[in-house]
Structure formats: C-alpha cells, structure tokens
Amino acid sequence: RPKWARGFWTSSMTLNKSASLPAILSLGTTAPKLAGHEKQQSLRYATANDKKSAFATFKPADVSQQVLDYVLELQRPGWRQRATPEPEELPVTVEDLVPKNQRYPRVTPAWLKHEKQVLRFYGFFQETVTERADENSRKRHIIIMYYLEDGTVSMSEPRIENSGIVQGSFLKRQRVSRNDGTGFIGPEDLRCGIQITLFGRTYHITGCDSFTRWYYREIGVEIGENEEVQEDAWQKSYKLRKLIDRGALPPSRFSVEQKTIGQFQMGAPPVSKKLTQFLLNDRRVLRFKGYWDDHTKYGARLYFNIHYYLADNTMEFNEAHCRNSGRYPAPVFFKRGPLRKHNVAHCVPAMLTDESCVYLPEDLRVGDSIDVWGRKVVLFDCDDFTQKFYKEYLDLDQRQNRLDVSEKPVTHLKLTPPPHNGVGKEEDSLISTQMINVKAPKVDLEKLMVYTGEVLRFEAKMANGLAEDEMRVLVIAYYPHDDEVAVFEVPVRNSGHWTGKFADKRRMKNPATGKNFKLSDLVVGTTVTIAGQPLHIIRADERCLRFLEARPREFPYADPFACCRKLAALKGEPEMQDPEGIDPDRLKELALHLGLNIVDHELVTVLRKFGEMDEEGNLRIYGPAVLKVGGA
C-alpha cells in the first residue's frame, strides 16, 4: 500500500466525482468533513516568527504530488506495460539449445542409463536320457541374458539341426526370484564357474562375452575365468558324423586297400604310395634345432640344423658352427636318408629290414631326444612352418616345450695375492707381485698435503680382565695422512710397567674386519684389538672431536643432528621433558632399555651440543632441545 494512501483506508469516506477530471472518482482529493477538521480561525495578528497564527499556518495542497503523477500516468496509453518490470535476462546455456524432450536428466534413471545394455552368460544344464544305448545324459547349452535397464532375465537355447528337441526361446523375459526367496536375480548372482538355480532347474555358467567382462571389471567385481565348453557323448558323435559327411577325415587303411584291390581286379594299375606321398609333400620340409653333448675327451656341445623331408621320410643333420669356432667348415653330420630308431647289423648283404622302425613326424617332439647312431640328440626348437604343421595335423604345440640352450656367461676367477709376510709395508710387497720392474706405490698427494701434521688421539684402557693391567692407560694415535696407527703407554705411578711406545707407527690390521684400521673403527665406547691386547676406548681429545664433528657424513656418530634423530624414540619418557636436564648415564640406560644401539661417542656428541652445568657442577643433557632437533 503506498504511503499517501495509508491514512485514507481506515476512514469512512465517500467517493465523489472529480470536477476537473470527468469519469474519475475523487480518491482523497478533498478533506473529509468530520468533527475536528474545521478550518482554523484566529483573530490574532501575525507576528514575526509566530508559526501558530492563522496567517503563518502551513496549508498543504488538497492533492499530493504522487497521486497527480499516478493520474497523469494513467492518461497515457500503455501504462500497464511500462509499470510491469522487465524480466531479468539469464545467460544462454547449453541446455537451452537442446529441446526439452531431448535433455539428459541430471539423475539418470536405470532405464535410460543402461538402455540396450545386456549381460550375456553361457552355460548348460544336464538332463537325464532314458532308453538310449549310446547316452544316459545330455548337456543342453543355453545363453542367459540379463537386461540392466529393468533387471529382467531371459534364456535361449541355440538351435541344432535335426536335434529332435524343441529349442529356441527357453525362458521369456521376466524378473526371476532367487531360489531362497530373498529377492530377484541381479548381476551379483551371476559368475563364471558357479551353479545357479532358476525355477527348480540348476544351470552351470561356463563363460561370458567381452562386454560383460568389461562391465564387471568397471564395477570392481571379480567374474572369474571362462571354462571349456563340455560336450556329451551325443555331441561328440554328432561332430564326428558331420566330419565324415564333409570328407574331412581320412579313409581307413582297410578301405584304401579294398579300393586298390578293386581297381586292380578291374584292370587298372595299382597306385604307388610313395609316388602319392611325393606328389603331395614335395618341397615340404620340417626344420628342427638340436644339440649333442660330446662327453668324450676334448669333446664339446655341437648344434645341428635338422631337416625332415615329408616327401620320402628322410632326415638330414647339418652342423651349425659359430664364427671362429675352429672346426672344419663341412656342415654335413648325417647325410640325407632314413633314420632308424634302432640300428641292426645284418649277416647277409641286401637283406630286407623292417620299415616300421624309421623316425616319422609324430616321433619328433621339441624337448625330447632322438638316437642318431648311438648319439643322443636333443631337439630344443623348430621353425614356424613346423609349428604350423604339427598344430594343424597333430594338434601339438611344439613351441610349448622349447628349451633355453643359451650358455651361461664365463666367469673368470681372479687370483688372490699372497699374504703379507710382515717384512716392510704391505703395499710394497703387493706391487712386487703385479710387475717385474718394481716401482714405488703411488701416494695420495691431496690427502698427504691436507692432513700432514694431524694426529687424532684416543685414550684407552686394557680390557683383558687381568688385575695388574687395570691401572694401565694407553693413547691410540691415528695419523689420517697415511692411515697409520701408533699406541703409547702413559706413565702411571706404581704401575710396574714400562711406559712409552706400546706399538710402532704402521698400518695395522683390524681383526674384526680383516682390513687395515680406519678412523671409523676408533669410536669412544668400543673395544679394539691392537698388538693382541683388547683396548677399550674411553675418551678422545678436543682436537680429535672437532675433526670428527667437522665431517658428519663420514662419521655419523659425531653428527649431533643424527644422534638427536636416533634419540627421538625416547619422546615418551617423562625424564626427557625435565627442564633441568637428564644425566648422560641415565639417558644411555633408557636408550638401551628401548633397544637403541647407542655408543658412548654419540652421548659425547649430544653432551657437547646440548650439555648444561647444574648447581652441583655436574653435566646434564637438556632433553627438550634434543627432542626438538630430532623432530619428535
């Protein structure tokens, strides 16, 4: 309701005709004649700034400007179209270009999503046959069609000519209930290799088509492998009769002989079998590859190219030599001729022999061996024509039993140098076994120039368990420029042992590794054996610790960050969160209890990085900092 009309709807008023505008009722154009709306009268004079006097009283117009605008607007034609707001123009989309009856819904129903999609399964069921001598049961093959659009099932049986069975549509398209009555048959009930019961009859599913297998793979369901189609006795005899009708089977030997005798009795000359074989199989040769292992003295393996001529059942063996084999270039090993399985010596020349003992194509199989005049020849491969011939006539896959005859690579054993006799340096003695004119071994000049003058010292004690050696203190000196080691004994009062040099400066063997001592073998907290004595390293000097910490990649036990990552497994221990720190010995106990293999050198590295001095003057490790650096 407009603001100018709010005061007039609640009052009772009459609708009078307007004098200025005919045919339009005066809607609120005059003041209502009610009590309290008389004209104000006053006999007072107008004074300055007197707004209450009759002269200064503001008299509003009888008609508001908004009402006049509305009236003038109604006099112009088309006021309704101008007053109606124009609809907002929406952007044109792809759906607007498609007719409404052809638009694809956002939520696709099953009848539209799976339209014309059918799952096809192959199977069979077995039925009993009575009063038949050649069969007692019959396997009838069917095709099961499952329609995804509405969940219906139909079955059909392929028609067989003159079968005497009503075939074709086996089950009309309909929804089929499960055998247990829990619902209808769905895709989850159909698999390859299972049995399903429909309307009291059990069917065995043997396979499916490619679309069905793709559909089950897309939904992530295993459908199983296809099975071979089973045939009953009637189907086998039916196929055999069809082959005989088409003339695909060769005639029997008896029928061929009777035919030959009949032609001979009628005056026709007999047909030669060898001539027929030659005319049918001329220039058809089977090719095999074989080898013979000659176990005699200086013998070796010989490879052959074996040819079998189908025209006359003869064989030929040719040697296959590699380049630079050193053998005579004549390739013939066995001249073309019939190869007998067993060779027999006759007492009379030109005596007839049994021809049935000759090798025939069915006797040659890849992977088996044949006897060639007392030599065992193994067939390991054949060519494509031979593979096709055996597959077509004998239904035999020769490539299935191929043998791998590739020779193993020759491994040359390197002679180990003789052991060092202890005289001089080992590298001097080793170079004398490598050359006649002995030269001085090469020296690593870069290592010599960088590390000359560096001496890394470790303090150790004897760990042989003898009471008289418990007080002995030794210093292990390692010289990194030439990897030599020397041991010196520190004077101890009343020890009863001579002090000074314990082991000469030289390259020493580490009994634990069998190689020369390296700097990584000398770790605080470990025991090494030098000069037949076990020495337990208890500390290292400041120069040695700085040298190791400057090379964290070579010596990870001197890397504080690697040590912290190793101790991060102790984040669950409350003592590691103590702001006053943790004692190094207690930290080692916690690590060993947790199964961490930690050495004293790693504790020394962490203590040098995160160590603090308490009020009593003891060193403690600040646990929170260790866990923070370790990433715990």
SENU-665325 format. One line per 8 residues: number of its first residue (from 1); for each residue x, y, z of C-alpha. Coordinates in Angstrom, 1 decimal. Layout:
REM SENU-665325
NUM = X:Y:Z  ...
REM end
This chain:
REM SENU-665325
1 = 0.0:0.0:0.0  1.5:3.4:-0.9  2.4:5.9:1.8  0.0:8.5:0.5  -3.0:6.1:0.8  -2.3:4.8:4.3  -4.4:7.5:6.1  -7.4:7.1:3.9
9 = -8.1:3.4:4.0  -9.0:3.4:7.7  -11.5:6.3:7.5  -15.0:6.1:6.1  -15.4:8.4:3.1  -17.5:8.7:0.1  -16.3:8.6:-3.5  -17.3:11.8:-5.3
17 = -16.7:12.6:-8.9  -13.9:14.9:-9.7  -14.9:18.2:-11.3  -11.6:18.6:-13.1  -11.2:15.0:-14.4  -14.5:13.5:-15.5  -15.1:9.8:-15.2  -12.6:9.6:-12.4
25 = -13.7:9.4:-8.8  -12.0:11.7:-6.4  -9.9:9.4:-4.2  -8.8:11.5:-1.3  -8.7:14.7:-3.2  -10.8:16.6:-0.6  -10.5:16.6:3.1  -13.2:14.5:4.9
33 = -16.0:16.5:6.6  -15.7:15.1:10.1  -15.5:16.6:13.5  -12.1:18.1:14.3  -11.3:19.0:10.7  -12.9:22.5:10.6  -10.9:25.4:9.2  -8.7:27.0:11.8
41 = -9.7:30.6:12.6  -7.8:33.1:14.7  -8.2:36.8:15.4  -4.6:37.2:16.4  -2.3:39.4:14.3  0.6:37.8:12.6  3.8:38.3:14.4  7.3:37.6:13.4
49 = 8.3:34.1:14.0  4.9:33.2:15.1  4.1:30.0:13.3  1.0:29.3:15.3  -1.0:32.2:14.0  -3.6:31.7:11.3  -1.6:33.7:8.8  1.6:31.6:9.3
57 = -0.1:28.2:9.4  1.2:25.9:6.6  -1.7:24.7:4.4  -0.8:21.6:2.4  -2.3:21.1:-1.1  -5.5:19.2:-1.3  -3.9:16.6:-3.7  -0.5:15.0:-3.2
65 = 2.1:15.1:-6.0  2.3:11.3:-6.1  -1.4:11.0:-6.7  -1.2:13.5:-9.5  1.7:11.6:-11.1  -0.3:8.4:-11.0  -3.3:10.1:-12.6  -1.2:11.6:-15.4
73 = 0.5:8.3:-16.0  -2.9:6.6:-16.3  -3.9:9.0:-19.1  -1.1:7.8:-21.3  -1.7:4.6:-23.4  0.5:1.6:-22.5  0.8:2.4:-18.8  0.4:-1.3:-17.8
81 = 3.4:-2.4:-19.9  5.5:0.5:-18.6  4.6:-0.4:-15.0  5.4:-4.0:-15.4  9.1:-4.6:-14.7  11.1:-6.3:-17.4  12.3:-9.9:-16.6  15.9:-10.4:-16.0
89 = 17.7:-12.0:-19.0  19.6:-15.1:-17.9  22.8:-16.2:-19.9  22.2:-18.8:-22.5  23.5:-22.3:-21.6  24.0:-25.5:-23.5  20.8:-26.9:-22.1  18.8:-24.0:-23.6
97 = 19.9:-25.0:-27.0  18.7:-28.6:-26.6  15.0:-29.2:-26.9  13.2:-30.1:-23.7  12.2:-33.5:-24.9  15.8:-34.3:-25.7  17.6:-33.1:-22.5  19.5:-35.6:-20.4
105 = 18.4:-35.6:-16.8  20.9:-34.9:-14.0  19.9:-38.0:-12.0  19.8:-40.7:-14.8  17.3:-43.4:-14.2  18.3:-47.0:-14.7  16.1:-47.5:-17.8  18.0:-44.6:-19.5
113 = 21.5:-45.2:-18.1  21.6:-48.9:-19.0  19.4:-48.7:-22.2  20.2:-51.6:-24.6  22.9:-52.9:-22.2  22.7:-56.7:-21.8  24.9:-59.1:-19.8  25.4:-62.3:-21.7
121 = 26.4:-65.6:-20.0  26.9:-69.0:-21.4  26.1:-72.2:-19.6  24.4:-75.6:-19.7  22.2:-77.9:-17.7  22.2:-81.7:-17.7  19.1:-83.8:-18.2  18.6:-87.5:-18.0
129 = 18.1:-89.5:-21.2  16.3:-92.9:-20.8  16.0:-95.8:-23.2  19.1:-94.9:-25.1  22.1:-97.2:-25.6  24.6:-94.5:-26.7  23.9:-92.0:-23.9  22.4:-91.7:-20.5
137 = 22.5:-87.9:-20.1  22.6:-84.9:-22.3  24.2:-81.5:-21.7  22.0:-78.7:-23.2  23.7:-75.4:-23.8  21.9:-72.1:-23.1  22.5:-68.4:-23.3  21.5:-66.3:-20.3
145 = 20.6:-62.6:-21.0  20.4:-60.2:-18.1  18.9:-56.7:-19.0  20.4:-54.0:-16.9  17.7:-51.5:-17.7  14.9:-53.3:-15.7  16.6:-56.3:-14.1  14.9:-58.9:-16.2
153 = 16.3:-62.3:-17.4  15.7:-64.3:-20.5  17.3:-67.6:-21.7  17.5:-69.1:-25.1  19.0:-72.4:-26.5  20.9:-72.4:-29.8  19.1:-74.4:-32.4  20.8:-77.6:-33.6
161 = 19.8:-79.1:-36.9  17.7:-82.3:-36.6  18.2:-82.5:-32.9  14.6:-83.5:-32.3  14.4:-81.1:-29.3  12.2:-78.0:-29.1  14.9:-75.3:-29.0  15.0:-71.5:-29.2
169 = 13.4:-69.3:-26.5  13.9:-71.2:-23.2  12.7:-68.5:-20.7  10.7:-65.5:-21.6  12.0:-62.1:-20.4  10.9:-61.5:-16.8  12.2:-60.8:-13.4  13.3:-64.1:-11.7
177 = 13.2:-64.6:-8.0  16.1:-66.2:-6.1  15.9:-69.8:-5.0  15.8:-68.8:-1.4  13.2:-66.2:-1.9  15.3:-63.2:-0.7  14.8:-61.1:-3.8  15.3:-61.1:-7.5
185 = 18.3:-62.3:-9.5  20.9:-59.5:-10.0  24.3:-59.1:-11.5  25.9:-60.1:-8.2  24.3:-63.6:-8.5  25.9:-64.4:-11.9  29.5:-65.5:-12.1  31.6:-67.8:-14.3
193 = 32.1:-71.2:-12.9  29.1:-71.2:-10.4  25.8:-73.0:-10.4  22.5:-71.1:-10.2  19.0:-72.5:-9.7  16.1:-70.9:-11.6  12.6:-72.3:-11.3  13.9:-75.5:-9.8
201 = 16.5:-76.3:-12.5  20.2:-75.9:-11.9  22.4:-74.3:-14.5  26.2:-74.2:-14.6  27.7:-70.9:-16.0  30.8:-71.5:-18.1  31.6:-68.1:-19.6  30.5:-64.7:-20.7
209 = 31.1:-62.2:-23.5  33.6:-59.3:-23.6  31.1:-56.6:-22.7  30.0:-58.5:-19.6  33.6:-59.0:-18.5  34.3:-55.2:-19.1  31.2:-54.2:-17.1  32.2:-56.4:-14.1
217 = 35.8:-55.0:-14.2  34.4:-51.4:-14.2  32.3:-52.0:-11.1  35.2:-53.8:-9.3  33.7:-57.3:-9.1  35.7:-60.5:-10.0  33.7:-62.5:-12.5  36.0:-65.5:-12.9
225 = 37.7:-67.2:-15.9  35.9:-68.8:-18.8  35.7:-72.6:-18.7  35.9:-75.0:-21.6  32.7:-76.0:-23.2  31.8:-79.5:-22.1  30.5:-82.0:-24.7  28.4:-85.0:-24.1
233 = 28.6:-88.3:-25.9  25.9:-87.3:-28.4  27.7:-84.1:-29.4  31.0:-85.9:-29.9  29.3:-88.5:-32.2  27.4:-85.7:-34.0  30.6:-83.8:-34.8  32.2:-87.0:-36.0
241 = 29.3:-87.7:-38.3  29.5:-84.2:-39.7  33.2:-84.6:-40.4  32.6:-87.8:-42.1  29.9:-86.3:-44.2  32.1:-83.4:-45.3  35.0:-85.8:-46.0  37.4:-84.2:-43.5
249 = 38.5:-87.5:-42.0  41.0:-89.6:-44.0  39.8:-93.0:-45.1  40.8:-96.1:-43.1  43.6:-98.3:-44.3  41.3:-101.2:-44.9  39.0:-99.1:-47.1  42.0:-97.8:-49.1
257 = 43.4:-101.4:-49.6  40.0:-102.7:-50.7  39.7:-99.9:-53.2  43.1:-100.6:-54.5  42.3:-104.3:-54.9  39.0:-103.5:-56.6  40.8:-101.3:-59.1  43.4:-103.9:-59.7
265 = 40.7:-106.6:-60.4  39.2:-104.2:-62.9  42.4:-103.9:-64.8  43.7:-100.5:-63.5  47.4:-100.4:-62.4  48.0:-100.1:-58.7  48.8:-96.6:-57.4  52.2:-96.3:-55.7
273 = 52.0:-94.9:-52.1  55.5:-93.4:-52.3  54.6:-91.6:-55.5  51.4:-90.2:-54.0  53.4:-89.1:-50.9  56.0:-87.4:-53.1  53.4:-85.6:-55.2  51.5:-84.3:-52.1
281 = 54.5:-83.3:-49.9  57.2:-82.4:-52.4  59.4:-79.4:-51.1  57.7:-79.6:-47.7  60.5:-79.8:-45.1  60.3:-79.8:-41.3  63.1:-78.0:-39.6  64.3:-78.6:-36.1
289 = 67.2:-77.3:-34.0  69.1:-79.8:-31.8  72.3:-80.3:-29.9  74.5:-83.2:-28.9  76.8:-83.2:-25.9  80.0:-85.0:-26.8  81.3:-86.4:-23.5  84.5:-87.8:-24.9
297 = 87.9:-86.3:-24.3  88.2:-82.9:-25.7  84.5:-83.1:-26.7  82.1:-80.2:-26.6  78.4:-79.4:-27.4  77.6:-79.5:-31.1  74.5:-77.7:-32.5  72.6:-79.1:-35.6
305 = 70.0:-77.9:-38.1  67.8:-81.0:-38.6  65.7:-81.3:-41.8  62.9:-83.8:-42.1  61.7:-84.3:-45.7  58.0:-85.2:-45.8  58.2:-86.3:-49.4  60.1:-89.6:-48.5
313 = 60.5:-89.6:-44.7  64.2:-88.9:-44.8  66.3:-86.8:-42.5  69.5:-84.7:-42.7  71.8:-83.3:-39.9  73.9:-80.2:-40.6  76.3:-78.8:-38.0  75.7:-75.2:-37.0
321 = 79.1:-73.7:-36.2  79.6:-70.2:-34.8  82.2:-67.8:-36.1  85.8:-68.6:-35.3  84.8:-72.0:-33.8  88.0:-73.6:-35.2  86.1:-76.6:-36.7  86.2:-77.9:-40.3
329 = 83.7:-75.9:-42.4  82.0:-79.0:-43.8  78.5:-78.9:-42.3  77.1:-82.3:-43.1  76.9:-84.5:-40.0  74.4:-87.1:-41.3  73.7:-87.4:-45.0  70.1:-87.4:-46.1
337 = 68.5:-90.7:-45.7  66.0:-92.7:-43.5  67.0:-92.5:-39.8  66.1:-95.7:-37.9  65.3:-95.8:-34.2  67.4:-98.9:-33.7  70.3:-99.9:-36.0  70.6:-103.6:-36.7
345 = 73.6:-105.3:-38.4  72.6:-108.0:-40.9  74.7:-111.0:-41.6  73.8:-111.1:-45.2  74.1:-108.0:-47.5  71.0:-106.7:-49.2  68.8:-108.3:-46.5  65.4:-106.7:-46.1
353 = 64.7:-104.7:-42.9  61.6:-103.6:-41.1  60.5:-100.2:-42.3  58.3:-99.5:-39.3  61.3:-98.5:-37.1  62.0:-95.4:-39.2  61.5:-92.0:-37.5  58.2:-90.4:-38.5
361 = 56.9:-86.8:-37.9  54.9:-87.9:-34.8  58.2:-89.2:-33.2  59.9:-85.8:-33.4  58.9:-83.5:-30.5  60.6:-80.5:-29.1  62.1:-81.2:-25.7  62.6:-84.9:-26.4
369 = 65.7:-86.6:-27.7  66.3:-89.0:-30.6  69.0:-91.6:-31.2  71.3:-90.8:-34.1  73.7:-93.8:-34.5  74.3:-94.0:-30.7  74.3:-90.3:-30.2  71.7:-88.6:-28.1
377 = 70.4:-85.5:-30.0  68.0:-83.2:-28.1  65.5:-81.2:-30.0  65.1:-77.7:-28.5  63.3:-75.6:-31.1  61.6:-75.6:-34.5  60.7:-73.0:-37.2  57.2:-71.5:-38.0
385 = 56.3:-73.9:-40.7  57.0:-76.9:-38.5  55.0:-75.4:-35.7  52.0:-74.8:-38.0  52.3:-78.3:-39.5  52.1:-80.0:-36.1  49.3:-77.7:-34.9  47.2:-78.4:-38.0
393 = 47.7:-82.2:-38.4  48.6:-83.5:-35.0  47.1:-80.7:-32.7  50.5:-80.4:-31.0  52.1:-77.2:-29.8  55.9:-77.6:-30.4  56.8:-74.2:-29.0  55.4:-75.0:-25.6
401 = 58.4:-77.3:-24.7  61.2:-75.1:-26.1  64.4:-75.3:-24.2  66.8:-72.5:-23.3  70.2:-73.5:-24.5  71.9:-70.2:-24.1  75.3:-70.7:-22.5  76.0:-69.1:-19.1
409 = 78.5:-66.2:-19.1  82.0:-67.3:-18.4  83.2:-66.1:-15.0  87.0:-65.7:-14.7  88.3:-66.1:-11.2  90.9:-63.6:-10.2  93.9:-64.9:-8.3  94.2:-63.5:-4.9
417 = 97.6:-62.1:-4.0  99.8:-64.0:-1.5  99.5:-62.9:2.2  102.0:-60.4:3.6  105.0:-61.9:5.2  105.4:-59.0:7.7  108.6:-57.6:6.1  108.2:-54.0:5.0
425 = 104.9:-52.4:4.1  102.2:-54.4:2.6  101.7:-52.2:-0.5  105.5:-52.6:-1.3  105.2:-56.4:-1.2  101.9:-56.4:-3.2  103.3:-54.3:-6.1  106.1:-56.8:-6.5
433 = 103.5:-59.4:-7.5  102.0:-57.2:-10.1  105.0:-56.0:-12.1  108.5:-57.2:-12.8  110.2:-53.8:-12.6  109.1:-52.7:-9.2  108.1:-49.1:-8.7  107.2:-47.3:-5.6
441 = 103.5:-47.3:-4.9  101.6:-44.2:-5.6  100.8:-41.8:-2.7  97.6:-39.8:-2.4  99.2:-36.3:-2.6  96.0:-34.5:-1.8  95.5:-36.4:1.4  99.1:-36.1:2.3
449 = 99.1:-32.2:1.8  95.8:-31.7:3.7  96.3:-34.0:6.7  100.0:-33.8:7.3  100.6:-32.9:10.9  97.2:-34.1:12.0  97.3:-36.6:14.9  94.0:-37.9:16.4
457 = 94.4:-39.3:19.9  92.1:-41.6:21.8  92.6:-42.7:25.5  92.1:-46.3:26.2  92.4:-48.9:28.9  93.2:-52.6:28.7  90.2:-54.9:28.9  91.9:-58.2:29.2
465 = 90.5:-58.8:32.7  93.9:-59.0:34.5  94.2:-57.2:37.8  97.7:-55.9:37.1  96.6:-54.3:33.8  93.6:-52.3:35.2  95.7:-49.3:36.0  97.4:-49.1:32.6
473 = 96.4:-46.1:30.4  97.3:-46.0:26.7  96.9:-43.4:24.0  96.0:-44.6:20.5  97.3:-42.1:17.9  95.8:-42.1:14.4  97.6:-40.4:11.5  95.0:-39.6:8.8
481 = 97.5:-38.6:6.1  98.7:-42.2:5.7  96.2:-44.2:7.9  98.8:-45.4:10.2  98.3:-46.2:13.9  100.6:-46.0:16.9  100.0:-46.8:20.6  101.8:-45.2:23.5
489 = 101.5:-46.0:27.2  101.1:-43.2:29.7  103.2:-43.3:32.8  101.2:-44.3:35.9  102.8:-44.2:39.3  103.5:-47.6:40.9  102.0:-49.4:37.9  105.0:-51.7:37.5
497 = 105.1:-51.4:33.7  107.4:-49.7:31.3  106.0:-46.6:29.7  106.5:-45.2:26.2  105.9:-46.9:22.9  103.5:-49.8:23.0  103.0:-50.4:19.3  105.1:-48.9:16.4
505 = 103.6:-46.5:14.0  102.4:-48.5:11.0  99.3:-49.7:9.2  97.7:-52.4:11.3  95.1:-55.0:10.6  91.8:-54.8:12.4  91.0:-58.4:13.5  87.2:-57.6:13.5
513 = 87.1:-56.6:9.8  90.2:-58.2:8.3  91.2:-54.8:6.8  93.5:-52.0:7.9  92.4:-49.8:10.7  90.2:-46.8:9.6  89.3:-43.8:11.6  85.7:-45.0:11.7
521 = 86.9:-48.1:13.6  88.0:-45.9:16.5  84.9:-44.9:18.4  84.6:-43.9:22.1  82.9:-46.7:24.0  84.1:-49.6:21.7  86.9:-52.1:22.1  89.6:-52.7:19.5
529 = 92.4:-55.3:19.4  95.9:-53.9:18.8  99.0:-56.0:19.3  96.9:-58.9:20.6  95.5:-56.8:23.5  91.9:-55.6:23.8  91.8:-51.8:24.3  88.6:-50.1:25.4
537 = 88.5:-46.5:24.2  87.1:-44.2:27.0  87.6:-40.7:25.6  89.2:-38.6:22.8  91.0:-35.3:22.9  89.4:-32.0:21.8  91.3:-31.9:18.5  90.0:-35.3:17.6
545 = 86.4:-34.5:18.5  86.4:-31.3:16.4  88.0:-33.2:13.5  85.2:-35.8:13.6  82.4:-33.3:14.1  83.6:-31.3:11.0  82.9:-34.4:8.9  79.4:-35.6:9.9
553 = 78.8:-37.5:6.6  81.8:-39.7:7.1  81.3:-40.1:10.9  77.6:-40.1:11.7  78.2:-40.8:15.4  79.9:-37.3:15.5  76.8:-35.6:14.0  74.6:-34.1:16.7
561 = 71.5:-34.0:14.4  71.8:-37.7:13.5  72.2:-38.5:17.2  69.1:-36.5:18.1  67.1:-38.2:15.4  68.2:-41.5:16.9  67.1:-40.4:20.4  63.8:-39.1:19.2
569 = 62.3:-42.5:20.1  62.6:-41.5:23.8  59.9:-38.8:23.4  57.5:-40.8:25.6  59.9:-40.8:28.6  59.0:-38.1:31.2  62.6:-37.6:32.1  63.3:-36.3:28.6
577 = 60.9:-33.4:29.3  62.7:-32.4:32.5  63.8:-28.7:32.2  66.7:-29.4:34.5  68.1:-31.9:32.0  68.9:-35.6:32.2  72.1:-37.4:33.3  74.0:-38.9:30.4
585 = 74.3:-42.3:32.1  70.5:-42.3:32.7  69.9:-41.4:29.1  72.1:-44.4:28.0  70.1:-46.7:30.3  66.8:-45.5:28.8  68.1:-46.0:25.2  69.4:-49.5:25.9
593 = 66.1:-50.4:27.6  64.2:-49.3:24.5  66.5:-51.3:22.2  68.5:-48.5:20.7  72.1:-49.4:19.8  73.9:-46.3:21.1  77.6:-45.8:21.9  79.4:-43.5:24.3
601 = 80.7:-41.4:21.4  77.1:-40.4:20.4  76.4:-39.4:24.0  79.6:-37.3:24.0  78.4:-35.6:20.8  75.0:-34.8:22.2  76.6:-33.6:25.5  78.9:-31.2:23.7
609 = 75.9:-29.8:21.8  73.1:-29.7:24.4  75.1:-30.1:27.7  74.4:-27.8:30.7  76.0:-27.5:34.1  73.8:-27.9:37.1  74.2:-26.2:40.5  76.3:-29.1:41.8
617 = 78.7:-28.8:38.9  77.5:-32.0:37.0  76.9:-32.0:33.3  73.4:-32.8:32.2  71.8:-33.1:28.7  68.8:-30.8:28.0  66.2:-33.3:26.8  63.6:-30.9:25.3
625 = 66.2:-29.5:22.9  67.3:-33.0:21.9  63.7:-34.0:21.1  63.1:-30.7:19.2  66.1:-31.1:17.0  65.3:-34.8:16.5  61.8:-34.0:15.1  59.9:-35.7:17.9
REM end
